[in-house]
């Protein structure tokens, strides 16, 4: 079942607290896409210029290691993905592949830049929401790492992650 664009995007965590006119602006700059099962939205290492909101279907987030796909997450209707590249302006950390036929809303970076020009307060709200979503996912990843280290009965420390407090 397809969910109305405005209703869907309003329920998406990254759009929490946004006014109706802001949602309309973002949607006017966005586009609907249909992605068949097995097709990639983007691949690990691609340039990131948008985020996606799933209207219907499911997709898997995956990274490749030693030539094999490692599934990191499954996203479903109402979820968004691709937001990391809009925050840090880096290449895609992972690939996302349609697990089933998907209908999505593609929100380009340019829509957020347009919002920034029109309403800085609402733009700041979107960026705060994006930060919260990334933080939520980081907490999940941290918990998985913690459990994995417990199962192995060992600890390791990646020197790349050293930071000064």
Protein Blocks (a to p, Z undefined) as FASTA:
>chain_A
ZZdfklmmmmpmklgoiafklmmmmmmmpccddddehiafbdehiacfbdcddfbdcddd
dddeehiacdfbdcdehiaehklmmmnopacfbdcddfbdcddddddfklmmmmmmmomm
lmmmmmmmmmmmmmmmmmmmmmmmmmmmmmnopacddfklgccZZ
